[in-house]
Each structure stands twice: as C-alpha cells, then as structure tokens.
C-alpha cells in the first residue's frame, strides 16, 4: 500500500508518496529530505492510497500537474474555511 501525501507550510507545498508514511513523515520532520529541508512547521494531508508503485507514481504526477494543483487549491480553500469556522 502506498500513500500519496501533501505537505504545506506557508506558501510552499510538497507532494510525495511512500509505502511507509510514518517513516517518511519523520524524515521530513528531521530535515533529512532536501526538498523540504527549509520547511519549518508543516501540515500534512493524505491525498489517497493506492496498491502499487506504478499507481503511486501516476497519482503523484497527477497531483503535481496543473489539474491536480487546481484541485489542491480548492481543497486548501475548504481546509481554511473549515478551520476558520471552528
């Protein structure tokens, strides 16, 4: 099982996938990942789960595409709206 995830900090985002999400998240937190080394505090969201590595790569590519980014922007708007109403 693979997890496609989204990290947010300020105006920066990172999309990745892993077959061991807790370990990968810890690597991000310990600043072991070059792409997220400069992220301070970040929020994480699981976008979806898939069975195979091929599917994970395809879905990661989708979320990084223009169409996927537009969808993420809508999701982010919903997250902000929900947290504002709490």
Gaussian input, Z-matrix of N, CA and C with variables (Angstrom, degrees):
# hf/3-21g

backbone

0 1
 N
 C     1     B1
 C     2     B2     1     A1
 N     3     B3     2     A2     1     D1
 C     4     B4     3     A3     2     D2
 C     5     B5     4     A4     3     D3
 N     6     B6     5     A5     4     D4
 C     7     B7     6     A6     5     D5
 C     8     B8     7     A7     6     D6
 N     9     B9     8     A8     7     D7
 C    10    B10     9     A9     8     D8
 C    11    B11    10    A10     9     D9
 N    12    B12    11    A11    10    D10
 C    13    B13    12    A12    11    D11
 C    14    B14    13    A13    12    D12
 N    15    B15    14    A14    13    D13
 C    16    B16    15    A15    14    D14
 C    17    B17    16    A16    15    D15
 N    18    B18    17    A17    16    D16
 C    19    B19    18    A18    17    D17
 C    20    B20    19    A19    18    D18
 N    21    B21    20    A20    19    D19
 C    22    B22    21    A21    20    D20
 C    23    B23    22    A22    21    D21
 N    24    B24    23    A23    22    D22
 C    25    B25    24    A24    23    D23
 C    26    B26    25    A25    24    D24
 N    27    B27    26    A26    25    D25
 C    28    B28    27    A27    26    D26
 C    29    B29    28    A28    27    D27
 N    30    B30    29    A29    28    D28
 C    31    B31    30    A30    29    D29
 C    32    B32    31    A31    30    D30
 N    33    B33    32    A32    31    D31
 C    34    B34    33    A33    32    D32
 C    35    B35    34    A34    33    D33
 N    36    B36    35    A35    34    D34
 C    37    B37    36    A36    35    D35
 C    38    B38    37    A37    36    D36
 N    39    B39    38    A38    37    D37
 C    40    B40    39    A39    38    D38
 C    41    B41    40    A40    39    D39
 N    42    B42    41    A41    40    D40
 C    43    B43    42    A42    41    D41
 C    44    B44    43    A43    42    D42
 N    45    B45    44    A44    43    D43
 C    46    B46    45    A45    44    D44
 C    47    B47    46    A46    45    D45
 N    48    B48    47    A47    46    D46
 C    49    B49    48    A48    47    D47
 C    50    B50    49    A49    48    D48
 N    51    B51    50    A50    49    D49
 C    52    B52    51    A51    50    D50
 C    53    B53    52    A52    51    D51
 N    54    B54    53    A53    52    D52
 C    55    B55    54    A54    53    D53
 C    56    B56    55    A55    54    D54
 N    57    B57    56    A56    55    D55
 C    58    B58    57    A57    56    D56
 C    59    B59    58    A58    57    D57
 N    60    B60    59    A59    58    D58
 C    61    B61    60    A60    59    D59
 C    62    B62    61    A61    60    D60
 N    63    B63    62    A62    61    D61
 C    64    B64    63    A63    62    D62
 C    65    B65    64    A64    63    D63
 N    66    B66    65    A65    64    D64
 C    67    B67    66    A66    65    D65
 C    68    B68    67    A67    66    D66
 N    69    B69    68    A68    67    D67
 C    70    B70    69    A69    68    D68
 C    71    B71    70    A70    69    D69
 N    72    B72    71    A71    70    D70
 C    73    B73    72    A72    71    D71
 C    74    B74    73    A73    72    D72
 N    75    B75    74    A74    73    D73
 C    76    B76    75    A75    74    D74
 C    77    B77    76    A76    75    D75
 N    78    B78    77    A77    76    D76
 C    79    B79    78    A78    77    D77
 C    80    B80    79    A79    78    D78
 N    81    B81    80    A80    79    D79
 C    82    B82    81    A81    80    D80
 C    83    B83    82    A82    81    D81
 N    84    B84    83    A83    82    D82
 C    85    B85    84    A84    83    D83
 C    86    B86    85    A85    84    D84
 N    87    B87    86    A86    85    D85
 C    88    B88    87    A87    86    D86
 C    89    B89    88    A88    87    D87
 N    90    B90    89    A89    88    D88
 C    91    B91    90    A90    89    D89
 C    92    B92    91    A91    90    D90
 N    93    B93    92    A92    91    D91
 C    94    B94    93    A93    92    D92
 C    95    B95    94    A94    93    D93
 N    96    B96    95    A95    94    D94
 C    97    B97    96    A96    95    D95
 C    98    B98    97    A97    96    D96
 N    99    B99    98    A98    97    D97
 C   100   B100    99    A99    98    D98
 C   101   B101   100   A100    99    D99
 N   102   B102   101   A101   100   D100
 C   103   B103   102   A102   101   D101
 C   104   B104   103   A103   102   D102
 N   105   B105   104   A104   103   D103
 C   106   B106   105   A105   104   D104
 C   107   B107   106   A106   105   D105
 N   108   B108   107   A107   106   D106
 C   109   B109   108   A108   107   D107
 C   110   B110   109   A109   108   D108
 N   111   B111   110   A110   109   D109
 C   112   B112   111   A111   110   D110
 C   113   B113   112   A112   111   D111
 N   114   B114   113   A113   112   D112
 C   115   B115   114   A114   113   D113
 C   116   B116   115   A115   114   D114
 N   117   B117   116   A116   115   D115
 C   118   B118   117   A117   116   D116
 C   119   B119   118   A118   117   D117
 N   120   B120   119   A119   118   D118
 C   121   B121   120   A120   119   D119
 C   122   B122   121   A121   120   D120
 N   123   B123   122   A122   121   D121
 C   124   B124   123   A123   122   D122
 C   125   B125   124   A124   123   D123
 N   126   B126   125   A125   124   D124
 C   127   B127   126   A126   125   D125
 C   128   B128   127   A127   126   D126
 N   129   B129   128   A128   127   D127
 C   130   B130   129   A129   128   D128
 C   131   B131   130   A130   129   D129
 N   132   B132   131   A131   130   D130
 C   133   B133   132   A132   131   D131
 C   134   B134   133   A133   132   D132
 N   135   B135   134   A134   133   D133
 C   136   B136   135   A135   134   D134
 C   137   B137   136   A136   135   D135
 N   138   B138   137   A137   136   D136
 C   139   B139   138   A138   137   D137
 C   140   B140   139   A139   138   D138
 N   141   B141   140   A140   139   D139
 C   142   B142   141   A141   140   D140
 C   143   B143   142   A142   141   D141
 N   144   B144   143   A143   142   D142
 C   145   B145   144   A144   143   D143
 C   146   B146   145   A145   144   D144
 N   147   B147   146   A146   145   D145
 C   148   B148   147   A147   146   D146
 C   149   B149   148   A148   147   D147
 N   150   B150   149   A149   148   D148
 C   151   B151   150   A150   149   D149
 C   152   B152   151   A151   150   D150
 N   153   B153   152   A152   151   D151
 C   154   B154   153   A153   152   D152
 C   155   B155   154   A154   153   D153
 N   156   B156   155   A155   154   D154
 C   157   B157   156   A156   155   D155
 C   158   B158   157   A157   156   D156
 N   159   B159   158   A158   157   D157
 C   160   B160   159   A159   158   D158
 C   161   B161   160   A160   159   D159
 N   162   B162   161   A161   160   D160
 C   163   B163   162   A162   161   D161
 C   164   B164   163   A163   162   D162
 N   165   B165   164   A164   163   D163
 C   166   B166   165   A165   164   D164
 C   167   B167   166   A166   165   D165
 N   168   B168   167   A167   166   D166
 C   169   B169   168   A168   167   D167
 C   170   B170   169   A169   168   D168
 N   171   B171   170   A170   169   D169
 C   172   B172   171   A171   170   D170
 C   173   B173   172   A172   171   D171
 N   174   B174   173   A173   172   D172
 C   175   B175   174   A174   173   D173
 C   176   B176   175   A175   174   D174
 N   177   B177   176   A176   175   D175
 C   178   B178   177   A177   176   D176
 C   179   B179   178   A178   177   D177
 N   180   B180   179   A179   178   D178
 C   181   B181   180   A180   179   D179
 C   182   B182   181   A181   180   D180
 N   183   B183   182   A182   181   D181
 C   184   B184   183   A183   182   D182
 C   185   B185   184   A184   183   D183
 N   186   B186   185   A185   184   D184
 C   187   B187   186   A186   185   D185
 C   188   B188   187   A187   186   D186
 N   189   B189   188   A188   187   D187
 C   190   B190   189   A189   188   D188
 C   191   B191   190   A190   189   D189
 N   192   B192   191   A191   190   D190
 C   193   B193   192   A192   191   D191
 C   194   B194   193   A193   192   D192
 N   195   B195   194   A194   193   D193
 C   196   B196   195   A195   194   D194
 C   197   B197   196   A196   195   D195
 N   198   B198   197   A197   196   D196
 C   199   B199   198   A198   197   D197
 C   200   B200   199   A199   198   D198
 N   201   B201   200   A200   199   D199
 C   202   B202   201   A201   200   D200
 C   203   B203   202   A202   201   D201
 N   204   B204   203   A203   202   D202
 C   205   B205   204   A204   203   D203
 C   206   B206   205   A205   204   D204
 N   207   B207   206   A206   205   D205
 C   208   B208   207   A207   206   D206
 C   209   B209   208   A208   207   D207
 N   210   B210   209   A209   208   D208
 C   211   B211   210   A210   209   D209
 C   212   B212   211   A211   210   D210
 N   213   B213   212   A212   211   D211
 C   214   B214   213   A213   212   D212
 C   215   B215   214   A214   213   D213
 N   216   B216   215   A215   214   D214
 C   217   B217   216   A216   215   D215
 C   218   B218   217   A217   216   D216
 N   219   B219   218   A218   217   D217
 C   220   B220   219   A219   218   D218
 C   221   B221   220   A220   219   D219
 N   222   B222   221   A221   220   D220
 C   223   B223   222   A222   221   D221
 C   224   B224   223   A223   222   D222
 N   225   B225   224   A224   223   D223
 C   226   B226   225   A225   224   D224
 C   227   B227   226   A226   225   D225
 N   228   B228   227   A227   226   D226
 C   229   B229   228   A228   227   D227
 C   230   B230   229   A229   228   D228
 N   231   B231   230   A230   229   D229
 C   232   B232   231   A231   230   D230
 C   233   B233   232   A232   231   D231
 N   234   B234   233   A233   232   D232
 C   235   B235   234   A234   233   D233
 C   236   B236   235   A235   234   D234
 N   237   B237   236   A236   235   D235
 C   238   B238   237   A237   236   D236
 C   239   B239   238   A238   237   D237
 N   240   B240   239   A239   238   D238
 C   241   B241   240   A240   239   D239
 C   242   B242   241   A241   240   D240
 N   243   B243   242   A242   241   D241
 C   244   B244   243   A243   242   D242
 C   245   B245   244   A244   243   D243
 N   246   B246   245   A245   244   D244
 C   247   B247   246   A246   245   D245
 C   248   B248   247   A247   246   D246
 N   249   B249   248   A248   247   D247
 C   250   B250   249   A249   248   D248
 C   251   B251   250   A250   249   D249
 N   252   B252   251   A251   250   D250
 C   253   B253   252   A252   251   D251
 C   254   B254   253   A253   252   D252
 N   255   B255   254   A254   253   D253
 C   256   B256   255   A255   254   D254
 C   257   B257   256   A256   255   D255

   B1=1.4607
   B2=1.5330
   B3=1.2990
   B4=1.4674
   B5=1.5198
   B6=1.3203
   B7=1.4596
   B8=1.5181
   B9=1.3223
   B10=1.4638
   B11=1.5171
   B12=1.3296
   B13=1.4570
   B14=1.5249
   B15=1.3335
   B16=1.4546
   B17=1.5147
   B18=1.3181
   B19=1.4609
   B20=1.5198
   B21=1.3236
   B22=1.4628
   B23=1.5194
   B24=1.3118
   B25=1.4545
   B26=1.5194
   B27=1.3006
   B28=1.4637
   B29=1.5161
   B30=1.3263
   B31=1.4673
   B32=1.5205
   B33=1.3275
   B34=1.4604
   B35=1.5168
   B36=1.3293
   B37=1.4637
   B38=1.5256
   B39=1.3133
   B40=1.4590
   B41=1.5152
   B42=1.3032
   B43=1.4600
   B44=1.5228
   B45=1.3155
   B46=1.4550
   B47=1.5118
   B48=1.3259
   B49=1.4625
   B50=1.5164
   B51=1.3103
   B52=1.4616
   B53=1.5231
   B54=1.3165
   B55=1.4653
   B56=1.5283
   B57=1.3433
   B58=1.4661
   B59=1.5289
   B60=1.3151
   B61=1.4568
   B62=1.5331
   B63=1.3352
   B64=1.4723
   B65=1.5415
   B66=1.3370
   B67=1.4607
   B68=1.5206
   B69=1.3261
   B70=1.4656
   B71=1.5263
   B72=1.3213
   B73=1.4555
   B74=1.5370
   B75=1.3006
   B76=1.4684
   B77=1.5270
   B78=1.3175
   B79=1.4735
   B80=1.5188
   B81=1.3351
   B82=1.4637
   B83=1.5292
   B84=1.3173
   B85=1.4713
   B86=1.5283
   B87=1.3270
   B88=1.4714
   B89=1.5220
   B90=1.3425
   B91=1.4635
   B92=1.5271
   B93=1.3231
   B94=1.4644
   B95=1.5288
   B96=1.3246
   B97=1.4626
   B98=1.5245
   B99=1.3269
   B100=1.4591
   B101=1.5288
   B102=1.3184
   B103=1.4712
   B104=1.5256
   B105=1.3228
   B106=1.4669
   B107=1.5231
   B108=1.3006
   B109=1.4639
   B110=1.5318
   B111=1.3274
   B112=1.4659
   B113=1.5312
   B114=1.3352
   B115=1.4657
   B116=1.5248
   B117=1.3127
   B118=1.4604
   B119=1.5208
   B120=1.2922
   B121=1.4597
   B122=1.5257
   B123=1.3127
   B124=1.4620
   B125=1.5230
   B126=1.3050
   B127=1.4546
   B128=1.5238
   B129=1.3188
   B130=1.4615
   B131=1.5210
   B132=1.3249
   B133=1.4605
   B134=1.5171
   B135=1.3232
   B136=1.4547
   B137=1.5241
   B138=1.3219
   B139=1.4545
   B140=1.5192
   B141=1.3236
   B142=1.4605
   B143=1.5238
   B144=1.3259
   B145=1.4650
   B146=1.5254
   B147=1.3275
   B148=1.4648
   B149=1.5236
   B150=1.3167
   B151=1.4651
   B152=1.5291
   B153=1.3354
   B154=1.4652
   B155=1.5259
   B156=1.3124
   B157=1.4597
   B158=1.5287
   B159=1.3106
   B160=1.4695
   B161=1.5278
   B162=1.3366
   B163=1.4683
   B164=1.5214
   B165=1.3309
   B166=1.4691
   B167=1.5250
   B168=1.3129
   B169=1.4669
   B170=1.5253
   B171=1.3224
   B172=1.4759
   B173=1.5199
   B174=1.3173
   B175=1.4627
   B176=1.5289
   B177=1.3193
   B178=1.4670
   B179=1.5265
   B180=1.3064
   B181=1.4673
   B182=1.5322
   B183=1.3414
   B184=1.4663
   B185=1.5265
   B186=1.3383
   B187=1.4641
   B188=1.5246
   B189=1.3227
   B190=1.4671
   B191=1.5290
   B192=1.3279
   B193=1.4672
   B194=1.5255
   B195=1.3167
   B196=1.4600
   B197=1.5335
   B198=1.3228
   B199=1.4680
   B200=1.5312
   B201=1.3215
   B202=1.4638
   B203=1.5171
   B204=1.3210
   B205=1.4733
   B206=1.5281
   B207=1.3233
   B208=1.4678
   B209=1.5232
   B210=1.3284
   B211=1.4550
   B212=1.5321
   B213=1.3350
   B214=1.4634
   B215=1.5276
   B216=1.3147
   B217=1.4661
   B218=1.5252
   B219=1.3461
   B220=1.4609
   B221=1.5288
   B222=1.3312
   B223=1.4623
   B224=1.5240
   B225=1.3217
   B226=1.4605
   B227=1.5289
   B228=1.3208
   B229=1.4631
   B230=1.5302
   B231=1.3225
   B232=1.4748
   B233=1.5271
   B234=1.3154
   B235=1.4701
   B236=1.5200
   B237=1.3325
   B238=1.4633
   B239=1.5191
   B240=1.3260
   B241=1.4610
   B242=1.5249
   B243=1.3166
   B244=1.4724
   B245=1.5223
   B246=1.3405
   B247=1.4692
   B248=1.5284
   B249=1.3192
   B250=1.4697
   B251=1.5190
   B252=1.3259
   B253=1.4576
   B254=1.5225
   B255=1.3216
   B256=1.4870
   B257=1.4843
   A1=108.78
   A2=115.64
   A3=122.43
   A4=109.23
   A5=115.00
   A6=122.09
   A7=108.21
   A8=116.56
   A9=121.57
   A10=105.08
   A11=116.22
   A12=120.46
   A13=111.91
   A14=114.11
   A15=123.08
   A16=108.26
   A17=117.02
   A18=122.30
   A19=108.88
   A20=116.97
   A21=122.78
   A22=110.43
   A23=116.05
   A24=121.34
   A25=107.64
   A26=116.66
   A27=119.85
   A28=110.59
   A29=116.13
   A30=120.08
   A31=112.95
   A32=117.32
   A33=121.12
   A34=110.76
   A35=115.09
   A36=120.67
   A37=109.85
   A38=115.11
   A39=122.03
   A40=107.31
   A41=117.17
   A42=122.58
   A43=107.50
   A44=115.98
   A45=120.10
   A46=110.69
   A47=115.34
   A48=120.21
   A49=108.99
   A50=115.21
   A51=120.33
   A52=109.50
   A53=115.14
   A54=119.74
   A55=110.51
   A56=116.13
   A57=122.10
   A58=107.34
   A59=115.82
   A60=120.85
   A61=113.94
   A62=120.16
   A63=118.66
   A64=112.82
   A65=117.03
   A66=120.47
   A67=110.57
   A68=116.66
   A69=121.18
   A70=111.17
   A71=117.02
   A72=121.36
   A73=110.16
   A74=115.85
   A75=120.58
   A76=111.07
   A77=117.47
   A78=120.86
   A79=110.65
   A80=116.71
   A81=120.18
   A82=110.23
   A83=116.78
   A84=120.81
   A85=112.28
   A86=116.77
   A87=120.84
   A88=112.49
   A89=115.68
   A90=122.85
   A91=112.94
   A92=115.81
   A93=122.39
   A94=112.10
   A95=117.48
   A96=121.95
   A97=108.10
   A98=116.17
   A99=121.35
   A100=112.80
   A101=117.23
   A102=121.60
   A103=113.50
   A104=117.81
   A105=120.56
   A106=112.62
   A107=116.53
   A108=120.89
   A109=112.37
   A110=117.06
   A111=120.81
   A112=113.20
   A113=116.98
   A114=120.09
   A115=107.88
   A116=117.31
   A117=119.67
   A118=107.89
   A119=117.23
   A120=120.66
   A121=107.84
   A122=117.34
   A123=119.33
   A124=110.51
   A125=114.01
   A126=121.70
   A127=106.92
   A128=116.92
   A129=119.35
   A130=109.97
   A131=113.81
   A132=121.82
   A133=108.51
   A134=115.85
   A135=120.68
   A136=107.01
   A137=115.96
   A138=120.89
   A139=111.37
   A140=116.21
   A141=119.82
   A142=110.78
   A143=114.26
   A144=122.01
   A145=107.79
   A146=115.49
   A147=120.73
   A148=108.76
   A149=115.60
   A150=120.63
   A151=114.42
   A152=117.92
   A153=119.27
   A154=112.53
   A155=114.62
   A156=121.65
   A157=110.84
   A158=116.57
   A159=120.54
   A160=110.22
   A161=116.64
   A162=120.05
   A163=111.16
   A164=116.71
   A165=121.06
   A166=110.66
   A167=116.72
   A168=120.28
   A169=111.77
   A170=115.57
   A171=119.78
   A172=110.99
   A173=116.91
   A174=120.94
   A175=110.95
   A176=117.95
   A177=120.48
   A178=108.98
   A179=116.78
   A180=121.51
   A181=110.51
   A182=116.10
   A183=119.30
   A184=110.54
   A185=117.74
   A186=120.96
   A187=112.06
   A188=116.79
   A189=120.59
   A190=111.95
   A191=117.12
   A192=121.31
   A193=109.89
   A194=115.71
   A195=121.53
   A196=111.29
   A197=116.97
   A198=120.97
   A199=110.95
   A200=116.06
   A201=120.27
   A202=111.74
   A203=116.70
   A204=120.89
   A205=110.97
   A206=117.20
   A207=120.11
   A208=110.52
   A209=116.07
   A210=120.55
   A211=110.89
   A212=116.38
   A213=120.69
   A214=111.17
   A215=115.63
   A216=120.01
   A217=110.04
   A218=117.08
   A219=121.26
   A220=110.38
   A221=116.56
   A222=120.28
   A223=110.72
   A224=115.90
   A225=120.54
   A226=110.37
   A227=117.20
   A228=120.97
   A229=110.68
   A230=116.44
   A231=120.55
   A232=111.07
   A233=116.86
   A234=121.10
   A235=110.03
   A236=117.04
   A237=121.65
   A238=110.40
   A239=116.79
   A240=120.57
   A241=110.93
   A242=116.60
   A243=121.12
   A244=110.67
   A245=117.15
   A246=119.73
   A247=110.92
   A248=118.53
   A249=122.25
   A250=111.40
   A251=116.54
   A252=120.25
   A253=112.89
   A254=117.54
   A255=120.38
   A256=112.40
   D1=132.07
   D2=178.40
   D3=-115.83
   D4=146.79
   D5=178.58
   D6=-115.92
   D7=130.71
   D8=172.51
   D9=-100.37
   D10=125.34
   D11=-172.83
   D12=-129.06
   D13=165.51
   D14=-175.06
   D15=-133.92
   D16=124.86
   D17=175.98
   D18=-107.65
   D19=138.02
   D20=-179.74
   D21=-127.70
   D22=135.14
   D23=170.77
   D24=-149.76
   D25=117.72
   D26=-177.89
   D27=54.37
   D28=-120.30
   D29=179.97
   D30=-101.42
   D31=8.47
   D32=-179.44
   D33=-104.34
   D34=146.01
   D35=177.71
   D36=-133.70
   D37=158.65
   D38=175.71
   D39=-142.81
   D40=133.73
   D41=176.51
   D42=-119.86
   D43=131.91
   D44=179.26
   D45=-150.66
   D46=-178.48
   D47=175.36
   D48=-143.27
   D49=156.65
   D50=-179.49
   D51=-158.11
   D52=152.03
   D53=173.23
   D54=-93.61
   D55=-2.57
   D56=175.73
   D57=-139.16
   D58=79.22
   D59=-173.29
   D60=-60.28
   D61=-44.86
   D62=179.45
   D63=-57.77
   D64=-41.62
   D65=178.41
   D66=-64.77
   D67=-44.99
   D68=-178.24
   D69=-64.61
   D70=-39.91
   D71=177.99
   D72=-62.34
   D73=-41.31
   D74=177.57
   D75=-63.22
   D76=-39.04
   D77=176.42
   D78=-61.03
   D79=-40.49
   D80=176.98
   D81=-64.23
   D82=-44.44
   D83=-178.59
   D84=-64.62
   D85=-34.82
   D86=-179.97
   D87=-84.75
   D88=4.37
   D89=177.68
   D90=63.03
   D91=36.84
   D92=177.86
   D93=-89.56
   D94=-6.66
   D95=-177.39
   D96=-106.28
   D97=119.33
   D98=-175.77
   D99=-53.58
   D100=-42.93
   D101=-176.11
   D102=-65.91
   D103=-27.25
   D104=-177.19
   D105=-116.61
   D106=11.90
   D107=-177.88
   D108=-57.24
   D109=-35.22
   D110=-177.10
   D111=-88.07
   D112=-2.97
   D113=176.03
   D114=-69.71
   D115=130.15
   D116=174.96
   D117=-84.34
   D118=-108.94
   D119=173.82
   D120=-79.10
   D121=140.51
   D122=176.74
   D123=-140.85
   D124=153.98
   D125=173.66
   D126=-98.01
   D127=149.22
   D128=176.91
   D129=-127.98
   D130=145.36
   D131=179.80
   D132=-137.16
   D133=138.33
   D134=173.22
   D135=-89.07
   D136=121.71
   D137=-179.19
   D138=-83.62
   D139=-43.38
   D140=179.43
   D141=-168.11
   D142=165.67
   D143=176.80
   D144=-120.80
   D145=139.23
   D146=177.60
   D147=-136.29
   D148=165.01
   D149=-174.24
   D150=-86.07
   D151=-37.37
   D152=-170.78
   D153=-116.85
   D154=160.18
   D155=176.95
   D156=-61.93
   D157=-40.02
   D158=179.87
   D159=-61.61
   D160=-46.05
   D161=177.43
   D162=-61.31
   D163=-41.12
   D164=-179.25
   D165=-61.08
   D166=-44.88
   D167=178.60
   D168=-63.44
   D169=-41.93
   D170=179.46
   D171=-63.68
   D172=-44.82
   D173=-178.46
   D174=-69.31
   D175=-37.57
   D176=176.24
   D177=-61.86
   D178=-44.31
   D179=178.66
   D180=-60.17
   D181=-41.21
   D182=178.07
   D183=-61.00
   D184=-49.37
   D185=-176.66
   D186=-64.14
   D187=-24.18
   D188=177.91
   D189=-87.45
   D190=-9.62
   D191=-179.81
   D192=-77.29
   D193=172.21
   D194=178.33
   D195=-59.07
   D196=-45.92
   D197=-179.62
   D198=-63.27
   D199=-42.11
   D200=179.10
   D201=-65.81
   D202=-41.60
   D203=178.51
   D204=-63.02
   D205=-37.93
   D206=177.37
   D207=-63.04
   D208=-41.15
   D209=178.10
   D210=-65.07
   D211=-40.15
   D212=178.04
   D213=-63.59
   D214=-37.99
   D215=178.23
   D216=-61.25
   D217=-41.67
   D218=177.42
   D219=-65.47
   D220=-43.63
   D221=178.04
   D222=-59.30
   D223=-43.45
   D224=-179.41
   D225=-62.25
   D226=-40.80
   D227=177.62
   D228=-59.85
   D229=-40.92
   D230=178.28
   D231=-66.66
   D232=-39.69
   D233=179.24
   D234=-63.30
   D235=-45.70
   D236=179.78
   D237=-64.02
   D238=-43.86
   D239=179.44
   D240=-62.28
   D241=-41.61
   D242=-179.61
   D243=-65.59
   D244=-43.24
   D245=-178.65
   D246=-70.74
   D247=-27.49
   D248=177.84
   D249=-71.33
   D250=-32.17
   D251=-178.01
   D252=-82.54
   D253=-13.01
   D254=-179.06
   D255=-77.00

